[in-house]
Amino acid sequence: MLGVSAVPAVIQFALMLCLPESPRWLFMKNDEAQAITVLSKIYDLARLEDEIDHLSASLEEERQKKNTVKYMDVFKSKEMRLAFLAGAGLQALQQFTGINTVMYYSPTIVQMAGFTSNQLALLLSLIVAAMNAAGTVLGIYLIDHVGRKKLALSSLSGVIISLLVLSGAFFAQSSGSSSGLFGWAAVLGLALYIAFFSPGMGPVPWTVNSEIYPEQYRGICGGMSATVNWVSNLIIAQTFLSVAEAAGTACTFLILAGIAVLAVVFIIMFVPETKGLTFVEVDQIWKERAWGSSYNIESLLEQENQS
């Protein structure tokens, strides 16, 4: 059983041997010929020339910025603090709304719902995993058609409903009802949770984190926000069963629903819509949020005075 999990790792390792390096990284290493070869597989001739010109023009600037940006620099700039708050907050809330708890403990949750058969619990958990994979594929389509922010909010709305269904089913069971209907209601809540979470709050935090940081901060902030994600994952995975034992399974899912409500508020207040925007436009959003809408006018006047 454990050996089967090595198969995807071997496939991923084999495919990564065929994965080309980033064109930007190749330019930074003065391997322009290889960078152009990689770009030619992505863009047509007209776009290829533009990309090469852009990379060539930004090469020296990129080197200078890379040498000066440090981890603490993220917190020295107000606009970068806002950007990192949005990115890291999304990553933390992705975990604290319970996704990996559901994925790790779905057989246990199914058994908590009254299905004592190990085989049935495993089968139902495999169905949940398959729904997660299918939902993620759907999210790839929706994220550019619906928009990041709207997709995340829609996803969380469904997550809240499904967690309330789960909580209600376990409350009914804890009240002494022996009806198998509540067990199936819990399984339905579990399935609805995955169906709503996987297309939205699954891919959106990762997508947004790749779009909200200026070029020189992208690597550092992306790594820091990913660390927040996995630390949050560790916390929620290690505490779920203990909290469920202490407060009850129903209350635990109710707590997760409350966190999902807070996630909705957080996204509305702190996360901008990045669909269709360039990095320059996203950077301008953070500057205006940090310094007010007058920042754009003042910067234009400053540019005119310099010219």
N, C-alpha and C positions, 0 to 999 in steps of 0.2 A: 504493500500500500504506500509506504513512504518512498519506495524507489520510483514509483510512477511520477512523483513530483519532479524528479530529475529530468524527465523527458522534455518538458517545456524549456528548462534551463539549457539543455544541450541544443535544442532548436534555436533558441535566442542567441547562444554563443556562435553557432554556425552562421546565422544570418548577420550578426554584427561584424563578422570577418569581411563581409561584402559591403558594409556601411562606409561610405566615404567620409572623410573629414569635412568639417565646416569650411566653406570657402573663405570666410573671414579669418578663421584660424590659420589657414594655409597662407593667406596674404600676410598675416602677422609674422609667419615664419619664412617669408620671402620665397615661397613656392608658388609663384603666380601662375605658372603653366598648369600645375595640377588644379589650382583653384578655378581657372578658366574651364578646364575639362569638366569639373563637377558642375559648374554653372551652366555649361552648354547642354547638360542633360535635363535641366529644369526650365530654362527660358529659351524663347526664340531669338533670332539674331538681333533684332532691334532692341529688345529688352536686355539681351546679354551685354550689349555695348554700354547701356546705361548702368547696369550693375557693376561692371568692371570699372567704369569711370568713378562711380560712387565709392567703391572699395579703395581704389587708388587714392582718391582725394582725402579720404578719412583715415588712411593708414597711420600717418604720423600723429594725428590728433588722438587716435585710439591708443597708441603706444604711450603717449604722455599721460593720458587720463588713467590708463591701467596702472601706471607706476605710482600715481598719487592717491587713488581711491583705496581706503582701508575700511575695515568693518565699522569702526566708530564713526566714520564719515556719514554713514547712513542716518545717524541720529543727530548730527550737527545741523542738517538742513531741514527746515520746517516742511518743505514740500516732499522731501524724501521720507520724513517721518510719517506723513500722511499716506504716502504710497505704500510704505512697508506695513503700516497699520492695516490698510485694506487687504494687502496680499497675505500677510501672516494671519490676520483675523479670519479670512476665508478658509485658509488651510486648517486652522484650529477648529473652526466651527464645522468643517466637513467631518472631522473625527468626533467631535463632542455631540453631534446629532446622531451618532451611534452606528455608522455604517459598518465599521470593522467589527464592532460588537456583534452585529447581526450576522456578518459573514463568518466570523470565528465560531460563534456559539449557536448558529442556527439549528444544528441537531439537538443541542441542549434545550433551546427555546421550544422546539417542537415537542420534546419530551415533557417539558414543564406544562405544555398545553394539554397534556393527557395522553399523548401517543407513546405508549411504553415500548413498542416494538423498535428495536435498534435499526432494523432494516428499513422500516417505514420512515423513521426519523431521518436516516441518511438519504433516502430517496427524495423526500420533500426538500431537504437541504440542497441536494443537487439541482432540483428544479429552481430553487431560489438563485443558485449560482448561475444557471443558464439564463435566467431572466436578467441578472445583472450584466452579463455579457451582451445580451441582445439590446438592453437599454442603453449601454455605452455606445454601441454602433448607431443607434437612433440619435443619441446626443451629438455625434459627429455631424449629422445632417442638420439638426435643429439649431446648433450653436451659432451658425452663420446666417440662418434664416430668421430666427426669433430674436437673437441678441443675447449677450451673456447675462446681463442683469435681469431681464425679464424671464429668461429660462431658469435662473437660479431661484427667483421668487416663486415662480410657478411650481418648481420642484419642491421647494420647502413647504408650500401650501399643502401639497399632497402628502408630504412626509408627516406634517402635523396631524392630518386626518388619520393616516394609517397608524401612527403611534397612539392616538386616542382610541382607535379600534382595538389595538393590542392591549392597551391598558384596561379598557372596558371588559374585554374577554377574560383577562386574568382576575379582575375584580369580581366578575360574576362567578368564576371558579372558586375563588377564595371565600365567597359567601356561602359555599356549601352545595352549590348546584352540581349535579353529576351529569348533566346533559352534555352529550358529545358535540352538540351544536356550538358551544362556546369554544371548544378545542379547535373546530374548523374555522371559527371566527378569528381565532388567534393566527392560524395559518394564513387566512385571507389577509389579515393585517400585515403579516410578514411579507406576503407577496406584493401587496400594494406599496409597502415601504420601498422595496427594491424597484418596483416599476416606476415610482415617482423619483426616487433618488438617483438612479443610475444615469438617466439622460441629462440631468441638470447639475446637482451638487457633486456628482462624480467628476465630470470633466471641467466644469466652469472654474473652480479654483486654480487648476493647473494652467488653463488657457489665459485667465486674467493675469496670473503672475508672470506669464511670458510677454505681456503687453503693456504693463503699467509702469515699468522702470525705465529710466533713461539708459542709453546704451552702455555707459561706463559703469553703471550700477547693476546691470542686469544679472551678471553672473553671481555677484556677492548676495544680492537680495533674493535671487531665485534659490540659492543654496540655503540661506538663512530661513526662508519661508518653508522650504522642504523639511528642514530640521524641526521647525515648529509643528509641521504635520505629523512627523513620526514620533516626536515626544508626546504629542496629544494622543496619538494612537496607542502608545505604551500606557499612558495614564488610564484611558478609557477601557482598554483591554484588561488591565490588571485589576481594575476596581469594579467591573460590571457584576461579576458573580458575588462579590462581597456586599455590594450595595443591594443587589437583588435578595440576598439572604437576610440582610439587616432590615431593609425597608419593605421588602416584598416586590415581586416581579411587576405587579401592576403599578406601584408607585415609581419604580425605576423607569418604566416606559413613559410615565407621566412627567418625570423629570426631564427625560430626553425631549419630550414634546415642548416643554417650557424653554429648553435651550434652543429648539428650532424656531420658536417665536422670537427669541432674542436675536437669532440669526437673520430673520426677516428684517427686524429693525436696523441691525447693523448694516446690512446690504443697502437698504434704502438710504441710510445716512452717510455711509463712508465709501461705497463702491461705485465708481462711475461706469457708464456704459462705454465700452471700447470698440463695439462693432463698427467696422468700416473706418476707424480713425487711424491716422499715421502716428508714429511714435512722437513726432513733434507736437501734434495736436493733443495727445495724452499728457505730454509734459506740460503743455500750456494749461491744461485743466488743473494739475496739481499746483502750479504757480498761482493761478487765480484763486484756488481754494485756500492757499496759504496766506496770500497777501491781498486778497480782495479782487473784485472785477476791474478795479482801476489799474491793476498791474499791466494788463494788456495795452491800455492806452499810454501809460507811462513808458513802457518799453518801446512802443512805436515812435513816440516823441524823441526818445533817447537815440534811436537808430537814425531818425531824420536829422538830429543835431550833429551826429557823428559824420553823416554824409555831407 
